[in-house]
Amino acid sequence: MQVPQDGEDLSHQPWYHGTLSRQAEALLLQDGDFLVRTSGSRGDHPVISCRWQGSALHFEVFRVALRPRPGRPEALFQLEDERFTSMPALVHSYVTGQRPLSQATGAVASRPVVRQRPLRRSFSEDTLMGNPARAESFRARKWSNSQPADLDHTGQATEAHSGPGACTTPESALLRMGSDPVLPNVPAPLGTVADSLRASDGQLHAKAPTKPPRTPSLMLPDAPGLPSTYCELVPRVPSAQGTHPGHSCSEPEAPWWEAEEEEEEEDRCFARPQGEVSFCPPGNPSSLLGPQNRPLDPKVLHVLRGLFLEHHADSTALHLLLVDCQAAGLLGVTKAQQAAMGVRSGLELLSLPHGHRLRLELLERLETLELAGALAVLGCTGPLEERAAALRGLVELALALRPGAAGDLAGLAAVMGALLLPQVSRLECTWRQLRQRHTEAALAFEQELKPLMRALDEGSGPSEPGEVALPHVAPAVRLLEGEDLEGPLEESGERLLRTLQGARQMVRNAPKFRLAAARRLQGFRPNPELREALTTGFLQRLLWGSRGARAPRADRLQKFQRVLSILSQCLEPGH
């Protein structure tokens, strides 16, 4: 086997297969077989696919972008704890050291699956893998030709020689900006195009070509066979006769959570509310659950376990932030919803009398996420290390949600609530295993996360927009719904004042929180299945089944608390 070395180009590695979907599973025949691929459904992050114990497992490698500085890489690649400067360095470390790709699965990659076909590279793929040199060299080179007119004819050559029945749609086209030379419409290897345009570099022309406009002219070719999601951007050269008429097409539309950042604040004026608004509509079709499902379906739990193992904690935190912001009405609020509730966001609505339905939905979401997190630990009936790894995963997710990271304090409260449930905190052997095998996570939980959560519950924790994207709404929501504040009676008055003051600040800073959340999610492309698995409606059906999810909230919570208590006693009886 050829062992990858640090700094080698990813395309030279025989185990890298480029863009590949889950059809990669058919290439993994024996335990230890592995390959590296790029999956568009994972936000273009590299994925290590490995067969272990008869199952094909997929591990997302998280790409951590760095600020560009001389002498250091543009990004780091992280699988679990350690970060590497390149994908070959990461694979080299795990393969030569026979280290498990994840502690939870114990999967070891030992035999690479060599690709059989030539690798087709793209500019985006070069940039993704931390090798921008090849992507930039094609455009950064100074091109010229001995005939100035050649620049004008370059973009029209294919049209002049193509017949009426020929297809004019190129396989790939590059958008020309500024004074870059016109790129040919005929698809060709990068080296061939670069050599053909190089000609006589540095030669001064007697007459400079006409400088193209700063804004390129775009034309969408007639290509009915192409997917509707994409459109080809074909550079057109201005001519004396004018441009040929064609269909115009803008760049693919950005996700709605990115459009939130560009939305300008309108003049605020009072609007009379028209009624209650819900941001968690029931009855959405599910790609993971059928129309009717039983509670805690083993097949669905197995799929979810693999889904969460594929994603790093930072990626899961961004998925949770997106779903939490939508459930709280911070992002994705339509004009009709704003007109119905009389305010612009759910953070403002939950403080008003007609925000009763939203407050109940937020409490339901918090409690459902807590139970689902506890089930992730108590449902591990295998070795002790499996439960300790589940604890560690929840701690890492909480760290990824804390202020300064994803800044999702609503999600942080749910994850910490799961870790602090009596059924989980009583597992002495499991927590001891966590301290022995994952000491760093155990210290972070005791010394950082628990004091932080205590301060947030008391109303004295971080709450500034920017550091926080979605504030901790649970204390204010519980207070407005008539629940008593926790803590000593002699401190209840001071705590009440802090909670009310925090609610006022939250409402006042709602536009800033919306902007901070949109910036956190800039460029983020979620996995549809993981995004669905974190919604309130999906978790309700998973825990209680399609019929049980319609039962009263108090009855459902009491019933599942008993289920968790039974699971906890079975795992560690007598403690």
C-alpha positions as CSV (number, residue, x, y, z in Angstrom):
1,M,0.0,0.0,0.0
2,Q,1.2,3.5,-0.7
3,V,1.2,5.4,2.5
4,P,0.1,9.1,2.0
5,Q,2.6,11.7,3.1
6,D,2.0,15.1,4.5
7,G,1.7,17.8,1.9
8,E,0.9,15.6,-1.0
9,D,-1.8,16.7,-3.4
10,L,-5.1,14.9,-2.7
11,S,-5.7,14.1,-6.3
12,H,-2.5,12.0,-6.3
13,Q,-3.8,9.7,-3.6
14,P,-5.1,6.4,-5.0
15,W,-7.7,6.2,-2.2
16,Y,-9.4,9.5,-3.2
17,H,-12.4,9.0,-5.5
18,G,-13.6,12.6,-5.9
19,T,-17.3,13.4,-5.8
20,L,-19.1,10.2,-5.0
21,S,-22.4,9.5,-3.3
22,R,-23.3,6.5,-1.1
23,Q,-22.7,4.2,-4.0
24,A,-19.3,4.1,-2.5
25,E,-20.6,1.3,-0.2
26,A,-20.5,-1.1,-3.1
27,L,-16.7,-0.7,-3.3
28,L,-16.1,-1.6,0.3
29,L,-15.9,-5.4,0.4
30,Q,-14.0,-6.4,3.5
31,D,-13.6,-5.0,7.0
32,G,-10.9,-2.3,6.9
33,D,-11.5,-1.3,3.3
34,F,-11.8,2.5,3.1
35,L,-11.9,5.3,0.6
36,V,-12.1,9.1,0.7
37,R,-14.8,10.9,-1.3
38,T,-16.5,14.3,-1.5
39,S,-20.2,14.3,-0.9
40,G,-22.4,17.3,-1.8
41,S,-25.0,16.3,0.7
42,R,-22.4,16.9,3.5
43,G,-21.8,20.5,2.6
44,D,-18.8,19.5,0.3
45,H,-16.9,18.2,3.3
46,P,-14.6,15.2,2.7
47,V,-16.1,11.9,3.9
48,I,-14.2,8.7,4.9
49,S,-16.2,5.6,3.9
50,C,-15.1,2.4,5.7
51,R,-16.5,-1.1,6.1
52,W,-16.4,-2.4,9.7
53,Q,-18.1,-5.4,11.2
54,G,-20.1,-6.0,8.0
55,S,-21.5,-2.5,7.8
56,A,-20.5,0.5,5.7
57,L,-19.8,3.5,7.9
58,H,-19.3,7.1,6.7
59,F,-17.3,9.6,8.7
60,E,-17.5,13.3,7.9
61,V,-14.2,15.2,8.1
62,F,-14.8,18.7,9.4
63,R,-12.9,21.4,7.6
64,V,-12.0,24.3,9.8
65,A,-11.2,27.5,7.8
66,L,-8.4,29.7,9.1
67,R,-7.7,33.4,8.5
68,P,-5.2,33.6,5.7
69,R,-1.7,34.3,7.1
70,P,1.7,33.7,5.6
71,G,3.3,30.4,6.5
72,R,0.2,28.6,7.7
73,P,-2.5,26.6,5.8
74,E,-5.9,27.9,4.8
75,A,-7.8,25.2,6.6
76,L,-7.4,22.3,9.1
77,F,-9.1,18.9,8.8
78,Q,-10.5,17.3,11.9
79,L,-12.1,13.9,12.4
80,E,-12.5,13.7,16.2
81,D,-9.9,15.5,18.4
82,E,-6.7,16.1,16.5
83,R,-6.5,18.5,13.6
84,F,-4.3,18.1,10.5
85,T,-3.0,20.5,7.9
86,S,-4.2,18.3,5.0
87,M,-6.4,15.3,4.2
88,P,-3.4,13.1,3.3
89,A,-1.8,13.9,6.6
90,L,-5.0,12.9,8.4
91,V,-5.4,9.6,6.6
92,H,-1.6,8.9,7.0
93,S,-1.9,9.3,10.8
94,Y,-5.0,7.1,11.1
95,V,-3.9,4.3,8.7
96,T,-0.3,4.0,9.8
97,G,-1.2,4.2,13.5
98,Q,-4.2,1.9,13.1
99,R,-6.2,4.4,15.1
100,P,-10.0,4.0,15.3
101,L,-11.8,6.6,13.1
102,S,-14.2,7.1,16.0
103,Q,-14.2,5.8,19.6
104,A,-17.9,4.9,19.4
105,T,-17.5,2.5,16.5
106,G,-13.9,1.4,16.8
107,A,-13.7,1.2,13.0
108,V,-10.1,1.0,11.7
109,A,-9.1,1.9,8.1
110,S,-6.4,-0.4,6.9
111,R,-6.8,-1.2,3.2
112,P,-7.4,1.6,0.6
113,V,-9.8,1.0,-2.2
114,V,-7.9,2.3,-5.3
115,R,-9.9,4.2,-7.8
116,Q,-10.0,2.7,-11.3
117,R,-11.0,5.7,-13.4
118,P,-9.2,9.0,-13.9
119,L,-10.2,11.7,-11.4
120,R,-12.1,14.6,-12.7
121,R,-11.2,17.7,-10.8
122,S,-13.0,21.0,-10.4
123,F,-12.0,24.4,-9.1
124,S,-14.3,24.2,-6.1
125,E,-12.8,20.8,-5.3
126,D,-9.3,22.2,-5.3
127,T,-10.3,25.0,-3.0
128,L,-12.2,22.6,-0.7
129,M,-9.3,20.3,-0.2
130,G,-6.9,23.1,0.8
131,N,-5.0,23.2,-2.5
132,P,-6.0,26.6,-4.0
133,A,-2.8,26.8,-6.0
134,R,-4.1,24.8,-9.0
135,A,-7.4,26.7,-8.9
136,E,-5.7,30.1,-8.9
137,S,-2.9,29.3,-11.4
138,F,-5.3,29.1,-14.3
139,R,-6.7,32.5,-13.8
140,A,-3.7,34.3,-12.2
141,R,-1.4,33.7,-15.3
142,K,-0.9,36.6,-17.5
143,W,-2.1,35.7,-21.0
144,S,-1.6,37.5,-24.3
145,N,-1.4,36.6,-28.0
146,S,0.5,38.0,-30.9
147,Q,-2.8,39.1,-32.5
148,P,-4.9,41.5,-30.4
149,A,-8.0,40.5,-32.3
150,D,-7.7,36.9,-31.0
151,L,-9.2,38.0,-27.7
152,D,-12.3,39.2,-29.4
153,H,-12.7,36.0,-31.5
154,T,-11.9,33.6,-28.7
155,G,-15.4,33.5,-27.2
156,Q,-17.1,33.3,-30.6
157,A,-15.0,30.6,-32.2
158,T,-17.3,27.7,-31.4
159,E,-20.4,29.5,-32.5
160,A,-18.8,30.4,-35.9
161,H,-17.9,26.8,-36.7
162,S,-20.8,24.9,-35.2
163,G,-23.6,23.7,-37.3
164,P,-27.2,24.5,-36.7
165,G,-27.8,21.2,-34.9
166,A,-24.7,21.3,-32.7
167,C,-25.0,21.7,-29.0
168,T,-23.6,25.0,-27.8
169,T,-23.7,24.2,-24.1
170,P,-20.2,23.6,-22.6
171,E,-19.6,21.0,-19.9
172,S,-18.2,23.8,-17.7
173,A,-18.0,27.5,-18.1
174,L,-16.2,30.2,-16.1
175,L,-17.6,33.6,-15.3
176,R,-15.4,36.3,-16.7
177,M,-14.9,39.4,-14.5
178,G,-13.0,42.6,-15.0
179,S,-10.3,42.5,-17.7
180,D,-9.7,38.8,-17.6
181,P,-9.3,37.3,-21.1
182,V,-12.3,35.6,-22.6
183,L,-12.3,31.9,-22.0
184,P,-13.1,29.5,-24.8
185,N,-16.5,27.9,-24.9
186,V,-15.1,24.5,-26.0
187,P,-14.4,22.3,-23.0
188,A,-10.8,21.3,-22.8
189,P,-8.3,20.2,-20.2
190,L,-6.9,23.0,-18.1
191,G,-3.4,22.4,-19.3
192,T,-4.4,22.6,-23.0
193,V,-6.4,25.8,-22.6
194,A,-3.6,27.5,-20.6
195,D,-1.0,26.5,-23.2
196,S,-3.1,27.7,-26.1
197,L,-3.6,31.1,-24.5
198,R,0.0,31.6,-23.3
199,A,1.5,32.1,-26.8
200,S,3.8,35.1,-26.3
201,D,3.6,36.2,-22.7
202,G,4.7,39.8,-22.1
203,Q,4.6,40.9,-25.7
204,L,3.3,44.5,-26.1
205,H,0.4,44.9,-28.6
206,A,0.2,47.6,-31.1
207,K,-3.4,48.1,-30.3
208,A,-5.0,46.9,-27.0
209,P,-8.2,45.0,-27.3
210,T,-11.4,46.6,-26.1
211,K,-11.7,46.4,-22.3
212,P,-14.6,44.3,-21.4
213,P,-17.3,45.6,-19.1
214,R,-17.0,45.1,-15.4
215,T,-20.4,43.4,-15.2
216,P,-20.3,40.2,-17.4
217,S,-23.1,39.4,-19.8
218,L,-24.7,36.2,-19.0
219,M,-26.7,33.8,-21.2
220,L,-28.5,30.7,-20.2
221,P,-28.2,28.2,-23.1
222,D,-31.2,26.1,-24.1
223,A,-30.4,22.9,-22.4
224,P,-33.7,21.2,-21.3
225,G,-31.8,18.1,-20.1
226,L,-29.9,19.9,-17.4
227,P,-31.2,19.8,-13.8
228,S,-33.4,22.8,-12.9
229,T,-31.3,23.6,-9.9
230,Y,-28.3,24.8,-11.9
231,C,-27.8,27.2,-14.7
232,E,-24.7,27.5,-17.0
233,L,-23.1,31.0,-17.0
234,V,-21.6,31.5,-20.5
235,P,-19.4,34.6,-21.0
236,R,-20.5,36.6,-24.1
237,V,-18.1,39.1,-25.9
238,P,-19.7,42.5,-26.7
239,S,-19.7,43.1,-30.5
240,A,-20.5,46.1,-32.6
241,Q,-23.8,44.5,-33.7
242,G,-24.8,44.1,-30.0
243,T,-25.4,40.9,-28.1
244,H,-27.7,38.2,-29.2
245,P,-31.0,38.0,-27.3
246,G,-31.1,35.1,-24.9
247,H,-32.6,34.1,-21.6
248,S,-31.0,35.7,-18.6
249,C,-30.3,33.7,-15.4
250,S,-29.0,34.9,-12.1
251,E,-26.8,32.8,-9.9
252,P,-28.5,30.1,-7.9
253,E,-30.6,31.5,-5.1
254,A,-29.0,31.6,-1.7
255,P,-30.7,29.7,1.2
256,W,-33.3,31.7,3.1
257,W,-31.2,31.9,6.2
258,E,-28.5,33.7,4.2
259,A,-31.0,36.1,2.8
260,E,-31.8,37.1,6.4
261,E,-28.4,38.9,6.7
262,E,-29.1,41.1,3.6
263,E,-32.6,42.1,4.7
264,E,-32.7,45.7,5.8
265,E,-34.6,46.9,8.8
266,E,-37.8,48.6,7.9
267,D,-39.4,51.4,9.8
268,R,-40.9,50.0,12.9
269,C,-44.5,50.8,13.5
270,F,-47.3,49.2,15.6
271,A,-49.4,46.6,13.9
272,R,-52.4,45.1,15.6
273,P,-51.8,41.3,16.0
274,Q,-54.3,39.1,14.3
275,G,-53.8,35.8,16.2
276,E,-51.5,33.1,17.4
277,V,-48.6,32.0,15.2
278,S,-46.9,28.6,15.1
279,F,-43.4,28.0,13.8
280,C,-43.6,24.2,14.3
281,P,-46.5,23.2,12.0
282,P,-47.5,19.5,12.5
283,G,-48.0,16.9,9.9
284,N,-45.0,17.5,7.7
285,P,-44.0,14.4,5.6
286,S,-41.0,12.6,6.9
287,S,-38.2,10.9,4.8
288,L,-37.1,8.9,7.8
289,L,-40.5,7.9,9.3
290,G,-43.5,6.4,7.5
291,P,-47.0,7.8,7.8
292,Q,-47.5,5.6,10.8
293,N,-44.7,4.6,13.1
294,R,-44.2,2.9,16.5
295,P,-42.3,4.6,19.3
296,L,-38.5,4.0,19.4
297,D,-38.5,2.1,16.1
298,P,-35.2,0.1,16.1
299,K,-34.5,0.6,12.4
300,V,-35.0,4.3,12.7
301,L,-32.7,4.5,15.7
302,H,-30.0,2.6,13.8
303,V,-30.2,5.0,10.9
304,L,-30.1,8.0,13.3
305,R,-27.0,6.6,15.1
306,G,-25.1,6.3,11.8
307,L,-26.3,9.8,10.8
308,F,-25.0,11.4,13.9
309,L,-21.7,9.5,13.8
310,E,-21.1,10.8,10.3
311,H,-21.2,14.4,11.5
312,H,-18.7,16.2,13.7
313,A,-20.0,18.1,16.7
314,D,-19.4,21.5,15.1
315,S,-21.5,20.4,12.1
316,T,-24.3,19.0,14.3
317,A,-24.3,22.3,16.3
318,L,-24.9,24.3,13.1
319,H,-27.8,22.0,12.1
320,L,-29.3,22.5,15.6
321,L,-28.8,26.2,15.4
322,L,-30.7,26.4,12.1
323,V,-33.6,24.3,13.4
324,D,-33.7,26.2,16.8
325,C,-33.8,29.6,15.0
326,Q,-36.6,28.5,12.8
327,A,-38.6,27.0,15.8
328,A,-38.1,30.2,17.8
329,G,-39.2,32.4,14.9
330,L,-35.8,34.1,14.7
331,L,-35.1,33.2,11.1
332,G,-37.4,32.3,8.2
333,V,-40.4,34.4,9.4
334,T,-42.6,35.2,6.5
335,K,-44.3,38.6,5.9
336,A,-47.6,37.0,6.5
337,Q,-46.5,35.7,9.9
338,Q,-45.1,39.1,10.8
339,A,-48.4,40.7,9.9
340,A,-50.3,38.1,11.9
341,M,-48.3,38.5,15.1
342,G,-47.7,42.2,14.9
343,V,-43.9,42.0,15.4
344,R,-41.0,40.9,13.3
345,S,-39.6,37.8,15.2
346,G,-40.5,35.2,17.7
347,L,-38.2,36.6,20.3
348,E,-40.5,39.6,20.5
349,L,-43.7,37.5,20.2
350,L,-42.8,35.2,23.2
351,S,-42.9,38.2,25.6
352,L,-46.5,39.2,24.5
353,P,-49.8,37.8,25.7
354,H,-50.6,36.3,22.3
355,G,-47.3,34.5,22.3
356,H,-48.7,31.7,24.5
357,R,-48.7,29.1,21.7
358,L,-45.0,29.9,20.9
359,R,-44.0,29.6,24.5
360,L,-45.6,26.2,24.8
361,E,-43.9,25.1,21.6
362,L,-40.5,26.2,22.9
363,L,-41.0,24.4,26.2
364,E,-42.1,21.3,24.3
365,R,-39.0,21.5,22.1
366,L,-36.7,21.9,25.1
367,E,-38.1,18.9,27.0
368,T,-38.2,16.7,23.8
369,L,-34.6,17.4,23.0
370,E,-33.6,16.6,26.6
371,L,-35.3,13.2,26.5
372,A,-33.8,12.4,23.1
373,G,-30.3,13.3,24.4
374,A,-30.8,11.1,27.5
375,L,-32.0,8.3,25.2
376,A,-28.8,8.5,23.2
377,V,-26.9,7.5,26.4
378,L,-29.4,5.2,28.1
379,G,-30.2,3.4,24.8
380,C,-26.6,2.1,24.6
381,T,-26.9,-1.4,25.9
382,G,-23.5,-2.6,24.7
383,P,-20.1,-2.2,26.4
384,L,-19.5,0.5,29.1
385,E,-17.2,2.4,26.6
386,E,-20.1,2.8,24.2
387,R,-22.1,4.8,26.9
388,A,-19.0,6.8,27.8
389,A,-18.5,7.7,24.2
390,A,-22.2,8.8,24.0
391,L,-21.6,11.0,27.0
392,R,-18.5,12.4,25.4
393,G,-20.4,13.1,22.2
394,L,-23.0,15.1,24.1
395,V,-20.3,17.1,26.0
396,E,-18.6,17.9,22.7
397,L,-21.9,19.0,21.2
398,A,-22.5,21.3,24.2
399,L,-19.1,22.8,23.7
400,A,-19.8,23.5,20.1
401,L,-23.1,25.2,21.0
402,R,-21.7,27.5,23.8
403,P,-21.2,31.3,23.4
404,G,-18.4,32.2,21.0
405,A,-19.0,29.0,19.0
406,A,-22.4,28.3,17.4
407,G,-23.9,30.5,20.2
408,D,-27.1,28.5,20.3
409,L,-28.0,28.8,24.0
410,A,-31.5,27.2,23.5
411,G,-29.8,24.0,22.1
412,L,-27.1,24.2,24.8
413,A,-29.8,24.2,27.5
414,A,-31.4,21.1,26.0
415,V,-28.1,19.1,25.8
416,M,-27.1,20.1,29.3
417,G,-30.6,19.2,30.5
418,A,-30.1,15.7,29.1
419,L,-26.7,15.3,30.8
420,L,-28.1,16.5,34.1
421,L,-31.2,14.3,34.1
422,P,-31.3,12.1,37.2
423,Q,-31.5,9.0,35.1
424,V,-28.2,9.9,33.4
425,S,-26.3,11.6,36.3
426,R,-26.8,8.4,38.4
427,L,-24.7,6.3,36.1
428,E,-21.6,6.3,38.3
429,C,-19.7,3.7,36.3
430,T,-20.3,5.5,33.0
431,W,-19.2,8.8,34.4
432,R,-16.1,7.2,35.9
433,Q,-15.3,5.7,32.5
434,L,-15.7,9.1,30.9
435,R,-13.2,10.6,33.4
436,Q,-10.7,7.9,32.8
437,R,-10.9,7.6,29.0
438,H,-12.0,11.0,28.0
439,T,-10.5,13.2,30.7
440,E,-10.6,16.4,28.7
441,A,-14.3,16.1,28.0
442,A,-15.0,15.3,31.6
443,L,-13.1,18.4,32.8
444,A,-14.8,20.6,30.3
445,F,-18.2,19.4,31.6
446,E,-17.4,20.0,35.2
447,Q,-15.3,23.2,35.1
448,E,-16.8,25.0,32.1
449,L,-20.3,23.8,31.0
450,K,-21.9,23.3,34.4
451,P,-20.9,26.8,35.8
452,L,-22.0,28.3,32.5
453,M,-25.4,26.7,32.5
454,R,-25.9,27.7,36.2
455,A,-25.1,31.3,35.3
456,L,-27.5,31.2,32.3
457,D,-30.4,29.8,34.4
458,E,-29.8,32.6,37.0
459,G,-29.8,35.3,34.4
460,S,-26.2,36.3,34.8
461,G,-24.6,34.4,31.9
462,P,-23.4,35.7,28.5
463,S,-26.2,37.3,26.4
464,E,-24.6,39.8,24.0
465,P,-25.5,39.4,20.3
466,G,-22.5,38.3,18.3
467,E,-21.2,36.1,21.0
468,V,-24.7,34.6,21.2
469,A,-26.8,33.8,18.1
470,L,-29.9,32.5,19.9
471,P,-30.4,33.5,23.6
472,H,-31.5,31.3,26.5
473,V,-35.2,31.8,26.4
474,A,-36.3,29.1,28.8
475,P,-36.3,31.1,32.1
476,A,-38.4,33.9,30.6
477,V,-40.8,31.4,28.9
478,R,-41.3,29.4,32.1
479,L,-41.9,32.6,34.1
480,L,-44.4,34.0,31.6
481,E,-46.2,30.6,31.7
482,G,-46.7,30.8,35.4
483,E,-44.0,28.3,36.5
484,D,-42.0,29.0,39.7
485,L,-38.4,29.9,39.5
486,E,-35.9,27.3,40.8
487,G,-33.4,28.1,43.5
488,P,-33.5,29.2,47.1
489,L,-36.5,31.2,48.2
490,E,-34.5,34.1,49.6
491,E,-32.9,34.7,46.2
492,S,-36.2,34.4,44.2
493,G,-36.9,38.1,44.1
494,E,-33.5,39.1,42.8
495,R,-33.6,36.2,40.3
496,L,-37.0,37.3,39.1
497,L,-35.8,40.8,38.4
498,R,-32.8,39.5,36.4
499,T,-35.0,37.2,34.4
500,L,-37.4,40.1,33.5
501,Q,-34.4,42.4,32.6
502,G,-32.9,39.7,30.4
503,A,-36.3,39.3,28.6
504,R,-36.4,43.0,27.9
505,Q,-32.8,43.0,26.5
506,M,-33.7,39.9,24.4
507,V,-36.6,41.7,22.8
508,R,-34.6,44.9,22.2
509,N,-31.8,43.0,20.6
510,A,-33.9,40.7,18.5
511,P,-32.7,42.2,15.2
512,K,-29.1,41.8,16.3
513,F,-29.6,38.2,17.2
514,R,-31.2,37.6,13.8
515,L,-28.1,39.1,12.1
516,A,-25.7,37.1,14.3
517,A,-27.5,33.9,13.5
518,A,-27.6,34.6,9.8
519,R,-23.8,35.2,9.9
520,R,-23.2,32.0,11.8
521,L,-25.0,30.1,9.0
522,Q,-23.4,31.9,6.1
523,G,-22.3,29.3,3.6
524,F,-23.7,26.4,5.6
525,R,-25.4,23.7,3.6
526,P,-27.3,21.3,6.0
527,N,-27.9,17.6,5.5
528,P,-31.6,17.2,4.9
529,E,-32.0,14.0,7.0
530,L,-30.0,15.4,10.0
531,R,-32.0,18.6,9.8
532,E,-35.3,16.7,9.9
533,A,-34.1,14.5,12.7
534,L,-33.6,17.6,14.9
535,T,-37.1,19.0,14.4
536,T,-39.7,18.9,17.2
537,G,-42.3,17.0,15.2
538,F,-39.8,14.3,14.2
539,L,-38.6,13.8,17.8
540,Q,-42.1,13.6,19.1
541,R,-43.0,10.8,16.7
542,L,-39.7,9.1,17.4
543,L,-40.2,9.0,21.1
544,W,-44.0,8.4,21.4
545,G,-45.0,7.1,17.9
546,S,-47.4,8.7,15.5
547,R,-50.4,8.0,17.8
548,G,-48.8,8.7,21.1
549,A,-47.4,12.1,19.9
550,R,-51.0,13.4,20.0
551,A,-51.5,12.6,23.7
552,P,-51.4,15.5,26.3
553,R,-48.0,16.8,26.9
554,A,-47.9,16.1,30.7
555,D,-48.9,12.4,30.1
556,R,-46.3,11.9,27.4
557,L,-43.5,13.4,29.6
558,Q,-44.5,11.4,32.6
559,K,-44.6,8.1,30.6
560,F,-41.2,8.6,29.0
561,Q,-39.6,9.6,32.3
562,R,-40.6,6.1,33.6
563,V,-39.1,4.5,30.4
564,L,-35.8,6.3,31.1
565,S,-35.8,5.3,34.7
566,I,-36.2,1.6,33.7
567,L,-33.4,1.8,31.2
568,S,-31.1,3.5,33.7
569,Q,-31.8,0.8,36.3
570,C,-31.1,-2.0,33.8
571,L,-27.8,-0.4,32.8
572,E,-26.5,0.1,36.4
573,P,-28.8,-1.5,39.0
574,G,-28.6,-0.6,42.6
575,H,-26.8,2.7,42.4
